[in-house]
Amino acid sequence: MNFEEFQSQSRLYVITGLELEEAEEFERARNEFGKKAEDFIRECYELHEAFALSLRPAKATAVVKERLMSMVRERKQGTHTPHAEGVPLMTAATIINPDRIAKSIRSEVIH
């Protein structure tokens, strides 16, 4: 896999959209590309979070808004780093059915 293909796969990885075989190949490429790969994955997670924050729930409550703002503040302060370097590679057990991606994103935004 070249780096351009890795970048494309990274976007799917972030939203847990890779099939088992794709995830295994992605993990090998992630190790091969090292820091450059980790930097790109981190950027993808940041874009994913920005997108999730831009979504408007059916009923915007003060609790949901405060939770989102708290996540943003934590991220800026560096106290909330669930997707930083050192995070274990994706395994077969962590792959979610692509049909559940939207539900997963909404759940992440609400919690």
mmCIF file of the C-alpha atoms, coordinates in Angstrom:
data_MODEL
# 
_entry.id   MODEL 
# 
loop_
_atom_site.group_PDB 
_atom_site.id 
_atom_site.type_symbol 
_atom_site.label_atom_id 
_atom_site.label_alt_id 
_atom_site.label_comp_id 
_atom_site.label_asym_id 
_atom_site.label_entity_id 
_atom_site.label_seq_id 
_atom_site.pdbx_PDB_ins_code 
_atom_site.Cartn_x 
_atom_site.Cartn_y 
_atom_site.Cartn_z 
_atom_site.occupancy 
_atom_site.B_iso_or_equiv 
_atom_site.pdbx_formal_charge 
_atom_site.auth_seq_id 
_atom_site.auth_comp_id 
_atom_site.auth_asym_id 
_atom_site.auth_atom_id 
_atom_site.pdbx_PDB_model_num 
ATOM 1   C CA . MET A 1 1   ? 0.000   0.000  0.000  1.00 0.00 ? 1   MET A CA 1 
ATOM 2   C CA . ASN A 1 2   ? 1.390   3.401  -0.905 1.00 0.00 ? 2   ASN A CA 1 
ATOM 3   C CA . PHE A 1 3   ? 0.871   6.450  1.298  1.00 0.00 ? 3   PHE A CA 1 
ATOM 4   C CA . GLU A 1 4   ? -1.959  7.829  -0.848 1.00 0.00 ? 4   GLU A CA 1 
ATOM 5   C CA . GLU A 1 5   ? -3.875  4.570  -0.391 1.00 0.00 ? 5   GLU A CA 1 
ATOM 6   C CA . PHE A 1 6   ? -3.046  4.686  3.324  1.00 0.00 ? 6   PHE A CA 1 
ATOM 7   C CA . GLN A 1 7   ? -4.568  8.166  3.555  1.00 0.00 ? 7   GLN A CA 1 
ATOM 8   C CA . SER A 1 8   ? -7.770  6.937  1.949  1.00 0.00 ? 8   SER A CA 1 
ATOM 9   C CA . GLN A 1 9   ? -7.923  3.955  4.293  1.00 0.00 ? 9   GLN A CA 1 
ATOM 10  C CA . SER A 1 10  ? -7.221  6.222  7.284  1.00 0.00 ? 10  SER A CA 1 
ATOM 11  C CA . ARG A 1 11  ? -10.456 8.090  6.697  1.00 0.00 ? 11  ARG A CA 1 
ATOM 12  C CA . LEU A 1 12  ? -12.361 4.817  6.837  1.00 0.00 ? 12  LEU A CA 1 
ATOM 13  C CA . TYR A 1 13  ? -10.363 3.660  9.862  1.00 0.00 ? 13  TYR A CA 1 
ATOM 14  C CA . VAL A 1 14  ? -11.400 6.737  11.828 1.00 0.00 ? 14  VAL A CA 1 
ATOM 15  C CA . ILE A 1 15  ? -15.077 5.995  11.279 1.00 0.00 ? 15  ILE A CA 1 
ATOM 16  C CA . THR A 1 16  ? -14.515 2.252  11.836 1.00 0.00 ? 16  THR A CA 1 
ATOM 17  C CA . GLY A 1 17  ? -15.445 1.503  8.245  1.00 0.00 ? 17  GLY A CA 1 
ATOM 18  C CA . LEU A 1 18  ? -12.736 -1.018 7.396  1.00 0.00 ? 18  LEU A CA 1 
ATOM 19  C CA . GLU A 1 19  ? -13.435 -4.704 6.892  1.00 0.00 ? 19  GLU A CA 1 
ATOM 20  C CA . LEU A 1 20  ? -11.275 -7.200 8.808  1.00 0.00 ? 20  LEU A CA 1 
ATOM 21  C CA . GLU A 1 21  ? -8.835  -7.815 5.941  1.00 0.00 ? 21  GLU A CA 1 
ATOM 22  C CA . GLU A 1 22  ? -8.584  -4.089 5.216  1.00 0.00 ? 22  GLU A CA 1 
ATOM 23  C CA . ALA A 1 23  ? -7.906  -3.376 8.888  1.00 0.00 ? 23  ALA A CA 1 
ATOM 24  C CA . GLU A 1 24  ? -5.078  -5.909 8.971  1.00 0.00 ? 24  GLU A CA 1 
ATOM 25  C CA . GLU A 1 25  ? -3.482  -4.397 5.862  1.00 0.00 ? 25  GLU A CA 1 
ATOM 26  C CA . PHE A 1 26  ? -3.988  -0.914 7.309  1.00 0.00 ? 26  PHE A CA 1 
ATOM 27  C CA . GLU A 1 27  ? -2.224  -1.885 10.540 1.00 0.00 ? 27  GLU A CA 1 
ATOM 28  C CA . ARG A 1 28  ? 0.794   -3.160 8.593  1.00 0.00 ? 28  ARG A CA 1 
ATOM 29  C CA . ALA A 1 29  ? 0.948   0.070  6.574  1.00 0.00 ? 29  ALA A CA 1 
ATOM 30  C CA . ARG A 1 30  ? 0.511   2.127  9.762  1.00 0.00 ? 30  ARG A CA 1 
ATOM 31  C CA . ASN A 1 31  ? 3.583   0.475  11.239 1.00 0.00 ? 31  ASN A CA 1 
ATOM 32  C CA . GLU A 1 32  ? 5.504   0.869  7.988  1.00 0.00 ? 32  GLU A CA 1 
ATOM 33  C CA . PHE A 1 33  ? 4.796   4.619  7.620  1.00 0.00 ? 33  PHE A CA 1 
ATOM 34  C CA . GLY A 1 34  ? 5.434   5.355  11.318 1.00 0.00 ? 34  GLY A CA 1 
ATOM 35  C CA . LYS A 1 35  ? 5.170   8.944  12.541 1.00 0.00 ? 35  LYS A CA 1 
ATOM 36  C CA . LYS A 1 36  ? 3.896   10.214 9.203  1.00 0.00 ? 36  LYS A CA 1 
ATOM 37  C CA . ALA A 1 37  ? 0.994   7.742  9.476  1.00 0.00 ? 37  ALA A CA 1 
ATOM 38  C CA . GLU A 1 38  ? 0.255   8.637  13.104 1.00 0.00 ? 38  GLU A CA 1 
ATOM 39  C CA . ASP A 1 39  ? 0.187   12.343 12.242 1.00 0.00 ? 39  ASP A CA 1 
ATOM 40  C CA . PHE A 1 40  ? -2.259  11.751 9.413  1.00 0.00 ? 40  PHE A CA 1 
ATOM 41  C CA . ILE A 1 41  ? -4.512  9.543  11.562 1.00 0.00 ? 41  ILE A CA 1 
ATOM 42  C CA . ARG A 1 42  ? -4.520  12.219 14.280 1.00 0.00 ? 42  ARG A CA 1 
ATOM 43  C CA . GLU A 1 43  ? -5.555  14.810 11.686 1.00 0.00 ? 43  GLU A CA 1 
ATOM 44  C CA . CYS A 1 44  ? -8.381  12.531 10.529 1.00 0.00 ? 44  CYS A CA 1 
ATOM 45  C CA . TYR A 1 45  ? -9.632  12.152 14.107 1.00 0.00 ? 45  TYR A CA 1 
ATOM 46  C CA . GLU A 1 46  ? -9.584  15.925 14.532 1.00 0.00 ? 46  GLU A CA 1 
ATOM 47  C CA . LEU A 1 47  ? -11.647 16.351 11.363 1.00 0.00 ? 47  LEU A CA 1 
ATOM 48  C CA . HIS A 1 48  ? -14.010 13.609 12.545 1.00 0.00 ? 48  HIS A CA 1 
ATOM 49  C CA . GLU A 1 49  ? -14.520 15.414 15.843 1.00 0.00 ? 49  GLU A CA 1 
ATOM 50  C CA . ALA A 1 50  ? -15.075 18.737 14.095 1.00 0.00 ? 50  ALA A CA 1 
ATOM 51  C CA . PHE A 1 51  ? -17.691 17.107 11.876 1.00 0.00 ? 51  PHE A CA 1 
ATOM 52  C CA . ALA A 1 52  ? -19.414 15.503 14.852 1.00 0.00 ? 52  ALA A CA 1 
ATOM 53  C CA . LEU A 1 53  ? -19.513 18.878 16.596 1.00 0.00 ? 53  LEU A CA 1 
ATOM 54  C CA . SER A 1 54  ? -21.096 20.464 13.533 1.00 0.00 ? 54  SER A CA 1 
ATOM 55  C CA . LEU A 1 55  ? -24.044 18.059 13.560 1.00 0.00 ? 55  LEU A CA 1 
ATOM 56  C CA . ARG A 1 56  ? -27.256 19.410 15.016 1.00 0.00 ? 56  ARG A CA 1 
ATOM 57  C CA . PRO A 1 57  ? -29.264 16.965 17.098 1.00 0.00 ? 57  PRO A CA 1 
ATOM 58  C CA . ALA A 1 58  ? -33.038 16.903 16.683 1.00 0.00 ? 58  ALA A CA 1 
ATOM 59  C CA . LYS A 1 59  ? -33.362 18.608 20.067 1.00 0.00 ? 59  LYS A CA 1 
ATOM 60  C CA . ALA A 1 60  ? -30.358 20.648 21.135 1.00 0.00 ? 60  ALA A CA 1 
ATOM 61  C CA . THR A 1 61  ? -30.318 20.662 24.903 1.00 0.00 ? 61  THR A CA 1 
ATOM 62  C CA . ALA A 1 62  ? -28.107 22.624 27.214 1.00 0.00 ? 62  ALA A CA 1 
ATOM 63  C CA . VAL A 1 63  ? -26.672 19.353 28.566 1.00 0.00 ? 63  VAL A CA 1 
ATOM 64  C CA . VAL A 1 64  ? -25.606 18.136 25.112 1.00 0.00 ? 64  VAL A CA 1 
ATOM 65  C CA . LYS A 1 65  ? -24.137 21.519 24.226 1.00 0.00 ? 65  LYS A CA 1 
ATOM 66  C CA . GLU A 1 66  ? -22.177 21.707 27.494 1.00 0.00 ? 66  GLU A CA 1 
ATOM 67  C CA . ARG A 1 67  ? -20.835 18.168 27.017 1.00 0.00 ? 67  ARG A CA 1 
ATOM 68  C CA . LEU A 1 68  ? -19.616 19.009 23.516 1.00 0.00 ? 68  LEU A CA 1 
ATOM 69  C CA . MET A 1 69  ? -18.018 22.238 24.659 1.00 0.00 ? 69  MET A CA 1 
ATOM 70  C CA . SER A 1 70  ? -16.355 20.372 27.515 1.00 0.00 ? 70  SER A CA 1 
ATOM 71  C CA . MET A 1 71  ? -14.882 17.890 25.018 1.00 0.00 ? 71  MET A CA 1 
ATOM 72  C CA . VAL A 1 72  ? -13.556 20.761 22.913 1.00 0.00 ? 72  VAL A CA 1 
ATOM 73  C CA . ARG A 1 73  ? -11.980 22.462 25.946 1.00 0.00 ? 73  ARG A CA 1 
ATOM 74  C CA . GLU A 1 74  ? -10.386 19.202 27.097 1.00 0.00 ? 74  GLU A CA 1 
ATOM 75  C CA . ARG A 1 75  ? -9.029  18.582 23.607 1.00 0.00 ? 75  ARG A CA 1 
ATOM 76  C CA . LYS A 1 76  ? -7.507  22.065 23.422 1.00 0.00 ? 76  LYS A CA 1 
ATOM 77  C CA . GLN A 1 77  ? -5.935  21.655 26.866 1.00 0.00 ? 77  GLN A CA 1 
ATOM 78  C CA . GLY A 1 78  ? -4.558  18.254 25.934 1.00 0.00 ? 78  GLY A CA 1 
ATOM 79  C CA . THR A 1 79  ? -6.317  16.479 28.800 1.00 0.00 ? 79  THR A CA 1 
ATOM 80  C CA . HIS A 1 80  ? -8.576  14.419 26.546 1.00 0.00 ? 80  HIS A CA 1 
ATOM 81  C CA . THR A 1 81  ? -6.520  12.438 24.038 1.00 0.00 ? 81  THR A CA 1 
ATOM 82  C CA . PRO A 1 82  ? -8.380  9.236  23.222 1.00 0.00 ? 82  PRO A CA 1 
ATOM 83  C CA . HIS A 1 83  ? -6.869  9.005  19.734 1.00 0.00 ? 83  HIS A CA 1 
ATOM 84  C CA . ALA A 1 84  ? -3.287  10.094 20.299 1.00 0.00 ? 84  ALA A CA 1 
ATOM 85  C CA . GLU A 1 85  ? -0.167  8.143  19.480 1.00 0.00 ? 85  GLU A CA 1 
ATOM 86  C CA . GLY A 1 86  ? 0.200   5.024  21.517 1.00 0.00 ? 86  GLY A CA 1 
ATOM 87  C CA . VAL A 1 87  ? -3.424  4.009  21.081 1.00 0.00 ? 87  VAL A CA 1 
ATOM 88  C CA . PRO A 1 88  ? -3.558  0.300  20.305 1.00 0.00 ? 88  PRO A CA 1 
ATOM 89  C CA . LEU A 1 89  ? -4.068  -0.606 16.687 1.00 0.00 ? 89  LEU A CA 1 
ATOM 90  C CA . MET A 1 90  ? -7.562  -1.537 15.568 1.00 0.00 ? 90  MET A CA 1 
ATOM 91  C CA . THR A 1 91  ? -8.327  -5.217 16.020 1.00 0.00 ? 91  THR A CA 1 
ATOM 92  C CA . ALA A 1 92  ? -11.043 -7.379 14.575 1.00 0.00 ? 92  ALA A CA 1 
ATOM 93  C CA . ALA A 1 93  ? -12.998 -6.986 17.804 1.00 0.00 ? 93  ALA A CA 1 
ATOM 94  C CA . THR A 1 94  ? -13.191 -3.193 17.400 1.00 0.00 ? 94  THR A CA 1 
ATOM 95  C CA . ILE A 1 95  ? -14.493 -3.100 13.847 1.00 0.00 ? 95  ILE A CA 1 
ATOM 96  C CA . ILE A 1 96  ? -18.111 -1.912 13.623 1.00 0.00 ? 96  ILE A CA 1 
ATOM 97  C CA . ASN A 1 97  ? -20.509 -2.835 10.853 1.00 0.00 ? 97  ASN A CA 1 
ATOM 98  C CA . PRO A 1 98  ? -20.567 0.076  8.361  1.00 0.00 ? 98  PRO A CA 1 
ATOM 99  C CA . ASP A 1 99  ? -24.358 0.242  8.742  1.00 0.00 ? 99  ASP A CA 1 
ATOM 100 C CA . ARG A 1 100 ? -23.819 1.327  12.333 1.00 0.00 ? 100 ARG A CA 1 
ATOM 101 C CA . ILE A 1 101 ? -21.376 4.170  11.621 1.00 0.00 ? 101 ILE A CA 1 
ATOM 102 C CA . ALA A 1 102 ? -23.986 6.944  11.753 1.00 0.00 ? 102 ALA A CA 1 
ATOM 103 C CA . LYS A 1 103 ? -25.369 5.588  15.022 1.00 0.00 ? 103 LYS A CA 1 
ATOM 104 C CA . SER A 1 104 ? -21.854 5.420  16.434 1.00 0.00 ? 104 SER A CA 1 
ATOM 105 C CA . ILE A 1 105 ? -21.140 9.041  15.495 1.00 0.00 ? 105 ILE A CA 1 
ATOM 106 C CA . ARG A 1 106 ? -24.393 10.261 17.037 1.00 0.00 ? 106 ARG A CA 1 
ATOM 107 C CA . SER A 1 107 ? -23.711 8.267  20.185 1.00 0.00 ? 107 SER A CA 1 
ATOM 108 C CA . GLU A 1 108 ? -20.197 9.743  20.443 1.00 0.00 ? 108 GLU A CA 1 
ATOM 109 C CA . VAL A 1 109 ? -21.581 13.261 20.153 1.00 0.00 ? 109 VAL A CA 1 
ATOM 110 C CA . ILE A 1 110 ? -24.244 12.718 22.824 1.00 0.00 ? 110 ILE A CA 1 
ATOM 111 C CA . HIS A 1 111 ? -21.973 10.931 25.319 1.00 0.00 ? 111 HIS A CA 1 
# 
